[in-house]
Amino acid sequence: MEAKEKELRDIVDLVIDFSGIEVQNREEFIERAITPGTEETEIVEENMKSIFSANDVKKFIDLREEVDSALTEESLLAGLENAKAQLKSYEAQKKKIIEERASEFPFLRYLSNSLVFAGISALISLIVAIFGAYAFSRLRFKGRSSVQRSVLFVYLFGGTVIMVPLYQMAVKLGILATPLGTGIYLIMVYVIQTLPVSLYMLGNYFRTIPFSIEEAAIIDGCSRIQAIFKIVIPLSLPAIVTVYIYAFMIGWNEYLFASAFLGLKSYKDLFTLPIGLNAFSGSAHAVWGRLMAASVVSAVPIIIIFSLMQKYLTSGFTAGGVKE
């Protein structure tokens, strides 16, 4: 194709010499003369008619169109390759931005952290509450009422009141020096928050279970522990499930203590979902659509847990258990 283009240029150059066409810039004139539809093309064709035969003029026109078509095709191919390169560059840049944004807001990590903290703290609170509530409702020991009132009295103090003492104590003991210690301490704080109400709720429910059912089991050879696991817990499933959901929701939505213990120490790998959402909303790369979606998704675990445990949220079937 380069040879044909050179041939065209030579013909135009020859026409300029023989016809005496006056041009200011010879190279520019030749370049425009071999391009169809220009004024220079018409000038060259008119002068060729007086120098060459009609057949030669036709061959020149055909050659020019062939060269122009080839150049157009090459230009289109080059443009296509350029577009492909730009598309690849755009995709690479888009992937890089997505990875950067994902690293700035690791939603799944925050979600898993919230599940771990809320799930473990709720389980510990439930286990302690079951045995503590049983002791308060069934056993008779000196100071029982005072201890029970003291537990409920602690709950009168809000989180803002005890946060500073708890933080100072953790700093002095060096608990917050490591991420593991901070995570364990945060779980303990969640247990402290939920335990008083858990004891109160389960204790009241245990009192509704006739003690004669346990007496019958003990007469049949059950120990006190066996009576708890085989009689009290199965009959108290509605209350137990309710207490677990309550404790889980407290840990899941908690912000104050998590912000104080994790945020001040910058343990970003341990951030819970509320802390992560708040941190990302204040960053320079906040994507509000993603934040809104994450806020909606954050309610899904509670809904799932409630749906799975809904069948246990029925009153215990104690009527007719024993003959009064």
C-alpha positions as CSV (number, residue, x, y, z in Angstrom):
1,M,0.0,0.0,0.0
2,E,2.9,2.3,0.6
3,A,4.1,1.7,-2.9
4,K,0.7,2.7,-4.4
5,E,0.6,5.8,-2.2
6,K,4.1,6.8,-3.4
7,E,3.0,6.2,-7.0
8,L,0.1,8.7,-6.4
9,R,2.4,11.3,-5.0
10,D,4.8,10.9,-7.9
11,I,1.9,11.4,-10.4
12,V,0.7,14.6,-8.6
13,D,4.2,15.8,-8.4
14,L,4.6,15.3,-12.2
15,V,1.3,17.1,-12.9
16,I,2.5,20.1,-10.9
17,D,5.7,20.2,-12.9
18,F,4.1,19.9,-16.3
19,S,1.0,22.1,-15.8
20,G,2.8,24.8,-13.9
21,I,0.4,24.8,-10.9
22,E,1.5,27.4,-8.4
23,V,1.6,26.1,-4.9
24,Q,3.0,27.6,-1.7
25,N,3.7,24.3,0.1
26,R,4.3,21.5,-2.3
27,E,4.1,18.6,0.2
28,E,0.9,19.9,1.8
29,F,-0.6,20.3,-1.7
30,I,0.3,16.7,-2.7
31,E,-1.1,15.4,0.6
32,R,-4.4,17.1,0.0
33,A,-4.4,16.2,-3.7
34,I,-4.4,12.5,-3.1
35,T,-7.4,12.9,-0.6
36,P,-10.8,12.6,-2.4
37,G,-13.2,15.5,-2.2
38,T,-10.6,18.3,-1.8
39,E,-10.1,21.4,-4.0
40,E,-6.6,20.3,-4.7
41,T,-7.9,17.0,-6.1
42,E,-10.2,18.8,-8.6
43,I,-7.3,21.0,-9.7
44,V,-5.0,18.0,-10.3
45,E,-7.7,16.2,-12.2
46,E,-8.5,19.2,-14.5
47,N,-4.8,19.6,-15.3
48,M,-4.3,15.9,-15.9
49,K,-6.9,15.9,-18.7
50,S,-4.6,18.2,-20.7
51,I,-1.5,16.0,-20.1
52,F,-2.7,12.4,-19.9
53,S,-5.3,10.4,-21.7
54,A,-8.8,9.8,-20.2
55,N,-7.9,6.2,-19.5
56,D,-4.8,7.4,-17.5
57,V,-7.0,9.9,-15.6
58,K,-9.4,7.1,-14.7
59,K,-6.6,4.9,-13.5
60,F,-5.4,7.7,-11.3
61,I,-8.8,8.2,-9.8
62,D,-9.2,4.4,-9.2
63,L,-5.8,4.2,-7.6
64,R,-6.5,7.2,-5.4
65,E,-9.8,5.7,-4.2
66,E,-8.1,2.4,-3.5
67,V,-5.4,4.1,-1.5
68,D,-7.9,6.2,0.4
69,S,-10.0,3.1,1.2
70,A,-7.0,1.2,2.5
71,L,-5.9,4.2,4.6
72,T,-9.4,4.5,6.0
73,E,-9.4,0.8,6.9
74,E,-6.0,1.1,8.5
75,S,-7.2,4.2,10.4
76,L,-10.3,2.3,11.6
77,L,-8.2,-0.7,12.7
78,A,-5.9,1.6,14.5
79,G,-8.8,3.3,16.2
80,L,-10.3,0.0,17.2
81,E,-7.0,-1.2,18.7
82,N,-6.7,2.1,20.5
83,A,-10.3,1.7,21.8
84,K,-9.5,-1.8,23.0
85,A,-6.4,-0.5,24.8
86,Q,-8.4,2.3,26.4
87,L,-11.1,-0.2,27.5
88,K,-8.5,-2.5,29.0
89,S,-6.9,0.5,30.8
90,Y,-10.4,1.5,32.0
91,E,-11.2,-2.0,33.3
92,A,-7.9,-2.2,35.1
93,Q,-8.4,1.2,36.6
94,K,-12.0,0.3,37.6
95,K,-10.8,-3.0,39.2
96,K,-8.1,-1.1,41.1
97,I,-10.6,1.5,42.4
98,I,-13.0,-1.3,43.5
99,E,-10.2,-3.1,45.3
100,E,-9.2,0.1,47.0
101,R,-12.7,0.9,48.0
102,A,-13.2,-2.7,49.2
103,S,-10.0,-2.4,51.3
104,E,-11.3,0.8,52.8
105,F,-14.6,-0.7,53.7
106,P,-14.2,-4.5,54.3
107,F,-17.9,-5.1,54.8
108,L,-17.7,-8.9,55.3
109,R,-14.9,-8.5,57.9
110,Y,-17.0,-6.0,59.9
111,L,-20.0,-8.3,59.6
112,S,-18.1,-11.3,60.8
113,N,-16.6,-9.3,63.7
114,S,-20.1,-8.2,64.8
115,L,-21.4,-11.8,64.5
116,V,-18.5,-13.1,66.7
117,F,-18.7,-10.4,69.4
118,A,-22.5,-10.5,69.6
119,G,-22.8,-14.2,69.3
120,I,-20.2,-15.2,71.9
121,S,-21.3,-12.5,74.4
122,A,-25.0,-13.5,74.0
123,L,-24.1,-17.2,74.6
124,I,-22.0,-16.5,77.7
125,S,-24.7,-14.2,79.1
126,L,-27.3,-16.8,78.5
127,I,-25.3,-19.6,80.1
128,V,-24.6,-17.5,83.2
129,A,-28.2,-16.2,83.3
130,I,-29.6,-19.8,83.2
131,F,-27.7,-20.9,86.3
132,G,-28.0,-17.6,88.1
133,A,-31.7,-17.3,87.5
134,Y,-32.2,-20.8,88.6
135,A,-30.4,-20.1,91.8
136,F,-32.4,-17.0,92.5
137,S,-35.7,-18.7,91.7
138,R,-35.3,-22.1,93.3
139,L,-32.5,-22.1,95.9
140,R,-32.9,-20.6,99.3
141,F,-29.7,-19.0,100.7
142,K,-28.8,-16.1,102.9
143,G,-28.7,-12.8,101.2
144,R,-30.4,-14.0,98.0
145,S,-32.8,-11.0,97.8
146,S,-29.9,-8.6,98.4
147,V,-27.8,-10.1,95.7
148,Q,-30.7,-10.1,93.3
149,R,-31.5,-6.5,93.9
150,S,-27.8,-5.6,93.6
151,V,-27.7,-7.2,90.1
152,L,-30.7,-5.1,89.0
153,F,-29.3,-2.0,90.7
154,V,-26.2,-2.2,88.5
155,Y,-28.3,-2.0,85.4
156,L,-29.6,1.4,86.5
157,F,-26.2,2.9,85.5
158,G,-26.0,3.6,81.8
159,G,-23.1,2.8,79.5
160,T,-21.9,6.3,79.5
161,V,-21.4,6.2,83.3
162,I,-19.3,3.1,83.5
163,M,-17.4,3.5,80.2
164,V,-14.7,5.7,81.6
165,P,-14.0,3.5,84.6
166,L,-14.0,0.4,82.5
167,Y,-11.6,2.0,80.0
168,Q,-9.2,3.2,82.7
169,M,-9.2,-0.2,84.3
170,A,-8.4,-1.9,81.0
171,V,-5.6,0.5,80.3
172,K,-4.0,0.0,83.7
173,L,-4.2,-3.7,83.4
174,G,-2.7,-3.6,79.9
175,I,-5.7,-5.4,78.4
176,L,-6.0,-3.1,75.5
177,A,-2.3,-3.5,74.5
178,T,-3.2,-6.4,72.1
179,P,-6.1,-6.9,69.7
180,L,-6.9,-10.3,71.3
181,G,-7.1,-8.8,74.8
182,T,-9.3,-5.9,73.5
183,G,-11.7,-8.3,71.8
184,I,-12.1,-10.5,74.9
185,Y,-12.6,-7.4,77.1
186,L,-15.3,-6.1,74.8
187,I,-17.1,-9.4,75.0
188,M,-16.9,-9.2,78.8
189,V,-18.4,-5.7,78.7
190,Y,-21.3,-6.9,76.5
191,V,-21.9,-9.7,79.0
192,I,-22.0,-7.2,81.9
193,Q,-24.4,-5.1,79.9
194,T,-26.9,-7.9,79.2
195,L,-26.6,-10.1,82.2
196,P,-28.8,-8.2,84.7
197,V,-31.9,-8.2,82.4
198,S,-31.2,-11.7,81.3
199,L,-31.2,-12.8,85.0
200,Y,-34.4,-10.9,85.6
201,M,-36.2,-12.3,82.6
202,L,-35.2,-15.9,83.1
203,G,-35.8,-15.8,86.9
204,N,-39.3,-14.6,86.4
205,Y,-40.0,-17.3,83.9
206,F,-38.5,-20.1,86.0
207,R,-40.9,-19.1,88.8
208,T,-43.8,-19.9,86.5
209,I,-42.7,-23.6,86.2
210,P,-44.2,-25.7,88.9
211,F,-41.5,-26.9,91.3
212,S,-43.4,-30.2,91.6
213,I,-42.2,-31.2,88.2
214,E,-38.6,-31.0,89.3
215,E,-39.5,-32.8,92.6
216,A,-40.9,-35.6,90.6
217,A,-37.8,-35.8,88.5
218,I,-35.5,-35.8,91.6
219,I,-37.6,-38.5,93.2
220,D,-37.1,-40.6,90.0
221,G,-33.3,-40.2,90.5
222,C,-32.4,-37.0,88.7
223,S,-29.8,-34.8,90.3
224,R,-30.3,-31.0,90.5
225,I,-28.1,-30.5,87.4
226,Q,-30.0,-33.1,85.5
227,A,-33.3,-31.5,86.5
228,I,-32.1,-28.2,85.1
229,F,-31.0,-29.7,81.7
230,K,-33.9,-32.2,81.3
231,I,-36.8,-30.3,82.9
232,V,-36.2,-26.6,83.4
233,I,-34.4,-25.7,80.1
234,P,-36.8,-27.6,77.8
235,L,-39.8,-26.0,79.4
236,S,-38.1,-22.6,79.3
237,L,-37.1,-22.5,75.7
238,P,-39.3,-19.5,74.8
239,A,-37.6,-17.4,77.6
240,I,-34.2,-18.7,76.7
241,V,-34.6,-17.9,73.0
242,T,-35.9,-14.4,73.9
243,V,-33.0,-13.7,76.2
244,Y,-30.5,-14.9,73.6
245,I,-32.1,-12.6,70.9
246,Y,-32.1,-9.7,73.3
247,A,-28.4,-10.2,74.3
248,F,-27.4,-10.7,70.7
249,M,-29.2,-7.5,69.6
250,I,-27.5,-5.5,72.3
251,G,-24.1,-6.7,71.1
252,W,-25.0,-6.4,67.5
253,N,-26.1,-2.7,67.6
254,E,-23.6,-1.6,70.4
255,Y,-21.5,1.4,69.4
256,L,-20.2,3.2,72.4
257,F,-17.9,0.6,74.0
258,A,-16.7,-0.7,70.6
259,S,-15.8,2.8,69.5
260,A,-13.9,3.5,72.8
261,F,-12.0,0.2,72.9
262,L,-11.4,-0.5,69.2
263,G,-11.6,3.0,67.7
264,L,-9.2,4.7,70.0
265,K,-6.6,1.9,69.6
266,S,-7.2,1.9,65.8
267,Y,-7.8,-1.9,65.8
268,K,-9.5,-1.7,62.3
269,D,-9.3,-5.5,61.8
270,L,-11.7,-5.8,64.8
271,F,-14.1,-3.1,63.9
272,T,-17.8,-4.1,64.2
273,L,-20.3,-3.1,61.6
274,P,-21.6,0.1,63.4
275,I,-18.0,1.3,63.9
276,G,-17.1,0.4,60.3
277,L,-20.1,2.2,58.8
278,N,-19.4,5.3,60.9
279,A,-15.7,5.3,59.9
280,F,-16.5,4.9,56.2
281,S,-19.2,7.6,56.2
282,G,-16.6,10.1,57.4
283,S,-13.9,9.1,54.8
284,A,-13.1,11.0,51.6
285,H,-14.2,8.0,49.5
286,A,-17.6,7.5,51.1
287,V,-20.1,5.9,48.7
288,W,-23.5,6.6,50.1
289,G,-25.3,4.1,48.0
290,R,-23.0,1.4,49.4
291,L,-23.5,2.7,52.9
292,M,-27.2,2.6,52.6
293,A,-27.1,-1.0,51.2
294,A,-24.8,-2.0,54.1
295,S,-27.1,-0.5,56.6
296,V,-30.0,-2.5,55.2
297,V,-28.0,-5.7,55.1
298,S,-26.9,-5.2,58.7
299,A,-30.5,-5.9,59.8
300,V,-30.5,-9.3,58.0
301,P,-28.7,-11.4,60.7
302,I,-31.3,-10.3,63.3
303,I,-34.1,-11.3,61.0
304,I,-32.5,-14.6,60.2
305,I,-32.0,-15.5,63.9
306,F,-35.5,-14.5,64.8
307,S,-36.9,-16.5,61.9
308,L,-34.9,-19.6,62.9
309,M,-35.9,-19.4,66.5
310,Q,-39.5,-18.3,66.0
311,K,-40.8,-21.8,66.5
312,Y,-39.4,-21.8,70.0
313,L,-41.1,-18.6,71.0
314,T,-44.2,-20.4,72.3
315,S,-45.3,-20.9,75.8
316,G,-44.0,-23.9,77.6
317,F,-46.4,-26.8,77.8
318,T,-46.4,-27.4,81.6
319,A,-50.1,-27.8,82.1
320,G,-50.8,-31.4,83.0
321,G,-47.2,-32.2,83.7
322,V,-48.0,-33.4,87.2
323,K,-51.1,-33.8,89.1
324,E,-51.5,-31.2,91.8
